[in-house]
């Protein structure tokens, strides 16, 4: 699943090429249309296909930003602001191309579900192989209250204080630290990959209870999360499976990962262990991480 660094890379790539562009028309895949017809919500959430297709043309992309693992497309139409919120799910990707055939990988090309035709003739395409991603057209975040509950950005002033305050609440103190730091209400954008890496760098067991970690170590862990996230942003994110940039390129951070997906510990060469924590597989070294 794309995490904060991968989404940040997409946003930074999209900004200079689509800001100011106007959406002329939109194509929706038969998969979404069929899903909606039988009462399911594949990708396009909270709005029927006809309403979306009627609303989106002539909207201008005013600006783009990342919020946690979400992409916010701030749109304007007749002076009225709108917000197109995109979450990539497990395998979502945005492509900026002249023609669908410019998406080189067939697995993405054949799963192109929303195609925005821009005023310069180019296409902004949302492809999603597993269809766990989502798009919502809103007036503002208030229209989808869960967005208001996200933790501050980890790089922002107040993020550390927010994290520390959460860590002493009774509802969290008995949680495993891995599950705790992957909670988007506590730390924005830290998923399985970067939680695994941060805990390994701290030599901290992913199953350790939050209440068994000193304040000093909690602060060190938070700072390590920030360092790992920034390192990944600098290296274009991690391509583990289906993450791609807008031109189909892979990231490089996977080459720098020390523990995620590893069979042996890079420190002691012990065979790594796996444990399910918070519904996700956690890889760790039983010798180095306590």
C-alpha positions as CSV (number, residue, x, y, z in Angstrom):
1,X,0.0,0.0,0.0
2,X,1.4,3.4,-0.9
3,X,2.3,5.3,2.3
4,X,3.1,9.0,3.0
5,X,6.4,9.1,0.9
6,X,4.8,7.5,-2.2
7,X,1.8,9.8,-2.0
8,X,4.1,12.8,-1.5
9,X,6.1,11.9,-4.6
10,X,2.9,11.7,-6.7
11,X,1.7,15.1,-5.5
12,X,5.1,16.8,-6.2
13,X,5.1,15.3,-9.7
14,X,1.5,16.3,-10.4
15,X,1.7,19.9,-9.1
16,X,3.7,21.5,-12.0
17,X,1.9,19.7,-14.8
18,X,-1.8,19.8,-13.9
19,X,-2.2,22.9,-11.7
20,X,-4.3,25.4,-13.7
21,X,-5.6,22.7,-16.1
22,X,-9.3,22.5,-16.6
23,X,-11.1,19.1,-16.8
24,X,-13.1,19.0,-20.1
25,X,-14.7,15.6,-19.7
26,X,-14.5,12.3,-17.8
27,X,-14.6,8.6,-18.7
28,X,-15.7,6.0,-16.1
29,X,-14.8,2.3,-16.5
30,X,-17.6,-0.3,-17.0
31,X,-16.3,-1.9,-13.8
32,X,-17.3,1.1,-11.7
33,X,-20.6,1.6,-13.6
34,X,-21.6,-2.1,-13.0
35,X,-20.6,-1.9,-9.4
36,X,-22.7,1.1,-8.8
37,X,-25.6,-0.5,-10.6
38,X,-25.7,-3.4,-8.1
39,X,-25.3,-1.1,-5.1
40,X,-21.5,-1.4,-4.5
41,X,-19.0,1.4,-4.0
42,X,-16.0,0.5,-6.2
43,X,-13.6,3.5,-6.1
44,X,-16.1,6.3,-6.6
45,X,-17.5,6.8,-3.2
46,X,-20.5,8.8,-2.0
47,X,-21.8,9.8,-5.4
48,X,-23.4,8.0,-8.4
49,X,-21.7,7.9,-11.7
50,X,-24.1,10.3,-13.5
51,X,-23.8,12.9,-10.8
52,X,-20.0,12.7,-10.9
53,X,-19.8,12.9,-14.7
54,X,-22.1,15.9,-14.7
55,X,-20.2,17.7,-11.9
56,X,-16.6,17.3,-12.8
57,X,-16.4,18.9,-16.4
58,X,-15.2,22.5,-16.4
59,X,-13.6,22.2,-13.0
60,X,-10.1,23.7,-12.9
61,X,-7.4,22.2,-10.8
62,X,-6.5,25.1,-8.5
63,X,-3.9,23.3,-6.4
64,X,-2.9,19.9,-5.1
65,X,-1.7,18.8,-1.7
66,X,-1.0,15.7,0.3
67,X,-2.8,15.1,3.6
68,X,-1.5,11.9,5.3
69,X,-1.9,9.2,2.7
70,X,-4.6,11.2,0.7
71,X,-4.2,13.4,-2.3
72,X,-6.4,16.5,-2.2
73,X,-7.2,18.1,-5.6
74,X,-8.6,21.5,-4.9
75,X,-10.9,22.4,-7.7
76,X,-12.9,25.5,-8.8
77,X,-16.0,25.7,-11.0
78,X,-17.7,29.0,-11.5
79,X,-15.9,30.4,-8.5
80,X,-17.2,27.6,-6.3
81,X,-14.5,25.5,-4.5
82,X,-14.6,21.7,-4.6
83,X,-12.4,19.0,-3.2
84,X,-11.6,15.7,-5.0
85,X,-10.0,13.4,-2.4
86,X,-8.0,10.4,-3.6
87,X,-6.8,7.4,-1.6
88,X,-4.7,4.9,-3.4
89,X,-5.7,1.9,-1.4
90,X,-3.5,-1.2,-2.1
91,X,-2.7,-0.7,-5.7
92,X,-4.0,2.7,-7.0
93,X,-1.9,4.9,-9.2
94,X,-2.3,8.2,-11.1
95,X,-0.8,8.5,-14.6
96,X,-0.3,11.6,-16.7
97,X,-0.3,10.6,-20.3
98,X,-1.2,11.7,-23.8
99,X,-2.9,8.4,-24.6
100,X,-3.8,5.3,-22.6
101,X,-1.3,3.3,-24.6
102,X,1.4,5.5,-22.9
103,X,0.7,3.5,-19.7
104,X,3.3,0.9,-20.5
105,X,2.3,-1.8,-17.9
106,X,-0.8,-3.7,-19.1
107,X,-1.9,-4.5,-15.6
108,X,-2.4,-0.7,-15.0
109,X,-3.6,0.1,-18.5
110,X,-6.5,-2.4,-18.4
111,X,-7.5,-1.2,-14.9
112,X,-7.8,2.4,-15.8
113,X,-11.1,3.3,-14.0
114,X,-11.3,7.1,-14.1
115,X,-9.9,9.2,-17.0
116,X,-10.0,12.9,-16.8
117,X,-9.6,14.7,-20.2
118,X,-7.7,18.0,-19.7
119,X,-7.9,21.1,-21.7
120,X,-4.5,20.6,-23.3
121,X,-5.5,17.2,-24.7
122,X,-3.6,15.2,-22.0
123,X,-5.2,12.6,-19.7
124,X,-5.0,12.3,-16.0
125,X,-5.8,8.6,-15.3
126,X,-6.6,6.8,-12.1
127,X,-5.8,3.1,-12.4
128,X,-6.4,0.6,-9.6
129,X,-5.7,-3.1,-10.0
130,X,-7.4,-4.3,-6.8
131,X,-9.9,-1.5,-6.6
132,X,-9.4,-0.8,-2.9
133,X,-8.7,2.9,-3.6
134,X,-11.3,5.6,-3.5
135,X,-12.2,9.0,-4.9
136,X,-14.7,11.4,-3.3
137,X,-15.9,14.7,-4.7
138,X,-16.7,17.0,-1.8
139,X,-17.2,20.7,-1.1
140,X,-14.7,20.5,1.8
141,X,-13.3,18.0,4.4
142,X,-16.4,18.7,6.6
143,X,-18.5,16.6,4.1
144,X,-16.5,13.5,5.1
145,X,-15.9,13.7,8.8
146,X,-13.3,10.9,9.1
147,X,-10.9,13.2,7.2
148,X,-11.0,15.6,10.2
149,X,-9.8,13.0,12.6
150,X,-6.4,12.5,11.0
151,X,-3.3,13.2,13.1
152,X,-1.2,16.3,12.3
153,X,1.4,15.8,9.6
154,X,4.5,14.2,11.2
155,X,6.7,17.1,10.1
156,X,4.4,19.8,11.6
157,X,4.8,21.6,14.9
158,X,2.5,19.9,17.4
159,X,2.7,16.4,15.8
160,X,5.1,15.1,18.5
161,X,2.9,16.5,21.3
162,X,-0.2,15.0,19.8
163,X,1.5,11.6,19.6
164,X,2.7,11.7,23.2
165,X,-0.7,12.8,24.5
166,X,-2.3,9.8,22.7
167,X,0.3,7.4,24.1
168,X,-0.8,7.8,27.7
169,X,-4.5,7.4,27.1
170,X,-6.0,4.2,28.6
171,X,-7.4,3.1,25.1
172,X,-3.8,3.0,23.7
173,X,-1.5,2.1,26.6
174,X,-2.0,-1.7,26.1
175,X,-1.6,-1.6,22.3
176,X,1.4,-3.0,20.6
177,X,3.7,-0.1,19.6
178,X,3.6,-1.2,16.0
179,X,-0.2,-1.0,15.9
180,X,-0.1,2.4,17.8
181,X,2.3,4.2,15.3
182,X,0.3,2.8,12.3
183,X,-2.9,4.4,13.6
184,X,-3.6,7.4,11.4
185,X,-5.2,9.2,14.3
186,X,-1.9,9.1,16.1
187,X,0.8,9.4,13.3
188,X,-0.2,10.5,9.8
189,X,1.0,8.4,6.9
190,X,3.1,5.7,8.7
191,X,2.1,2.3,7.4
192,X,3.5,-1.1,7.6
193,X,6.7,-0.5,5.7
194,X,7.9,2.6,7.6
195,X,6.7,1.4,11.0
196,X,8.7,-1.8,10.5
197,X,11.8,0.2,9.5
198,X,11.5,2.7,12.3
199,X,11.1,0.0,15.0
200,X,14.1,-1.9,13.6
201,X,16.3,1.2,13.7
202,X,15.2,1.7,17.3
203,X,15.9,-2.0,18.1
204,X,12.4,-2.1,19.5
205,X,10.1,-5.1,19.3
206,X,6.9,-4.4,17.4
207,X,4.8,-6.1,19.9
208,X,6.0,-4.1,22.9
209,X,3.2,-2.5,24.8
210,X,3.0,1.3,24.6
211,X,2.9,1.6,28.4
212,X,6.2,-0.3,28.7
213,X,8.1,2.4,26.7
214,X,9.5,5.4,28.4
215,X,8.7,8.9,27.3
216,X,12.3,9.4,26.1
217,X,12.1,6.3,23.9
218,X,8.7,7.3,22.6
219,X,10.2,10.6,21.5
220,X,13.2,8.9,19.9
221,X,10.9,6.6,18.0
222,X,8.8,9.5,16.7
223,X,11.9,11.2,15.5
224,X,13.1,8.0,13.8
225,X,9.7,7.8,12.0
226,X,10.2,11.3,10.7
227,X,13.8,10.5,9.5
228,X,12.6,7.3,7.7
229,X,9.7,9.1,6.0
230,X,12.0,11.9,4.8
231,X,14.6,9.4,3.6
232,X,11.9,7.7,1.6
233,X,10.6,10.9,0.1
234,X,14.2,11.8,-0.9
235,X,14.5,8.3,-2.6
236,X,11.2,8.4,-4.5
237,X,9.3,6.1,-2.2
238,X,9.2,2.3,-2.1
239,X,8.1,0.1,-4.9
240,X,7.3,-3.2,-3.2
241,X,4.5,-4.3,-5.6
242,X,2.3,-1.9,-7.4
243,X,3.4,1.6,-6.6
244,X,4.3,3.7,-9.6
245,X,5.0,7.4,-10.2
246,X,2.9,9.4,-12.7
247,X,5.1,8.3,-15.6
248,X,5.3,4.7,-14.5
249,X,8.7,4.7,-12.8
250,X,9.5,2.8,-9.6
251,X,10.9,4.3,-6.4
252,X,14.3,3.5,-4.9
253,X,13.6,3.3,-1.1
254,X,13.0,-0.5,-1.3
255,X,16.8,-0.8,-1.9
256,X,17.5,1.0,1.4
257,X,15.0,-1.0,3.6
258,X,16.8,-2.9,6.4
259,X,14.0,-5.1,7.8
260,X,10.7,-4.9,5.8
261,X,10.5,-8.1,3.8
262,X,13.9,-9.4,4.8
263,X,14.7,-13.0,5.5
264,X,17.8,-12.3,7.6
265,X,18.7,-9.5,10.0
266,X,21.3,-7.2,8.5
267,X,22.9,-6.7,12.0
268,X,23.2,-10.3,13.4
269,X,22.2,-12.4,10.3
270,X,19.6,-14.2,12.4
271,X,16.5,-15.5,10.5
272,X,13.8,-12.9,10.9
273,X,10.5,-13.6,12.6
274,X,7.0,-12.6,11.6
275,X,4.0,-11.8,13.8
276,X,0.5,-10.5,13.0
277,X,0.0,-7.1,14.8
278,X,-3.0,-5.0,14.2
279,X,-4.0,-7.1,11.2
280,X,-0.6,-6.6,9.4
281,X,2.4,-8.9,9.1
282,X,5.3,-7.6,11.2
283,X,8.8,-8.7,10.4
284,X,11.4,-8.3,13.1
285,X,14.6,-9.7,14.5
286,X,14.0,-11.5,17.8
287,X,17.7,-11.0,18.7
288,X,18.1,-7.3,18.0
289,X,14.6,-6.0,18.8
290,X,13.5,-6.2,22.4
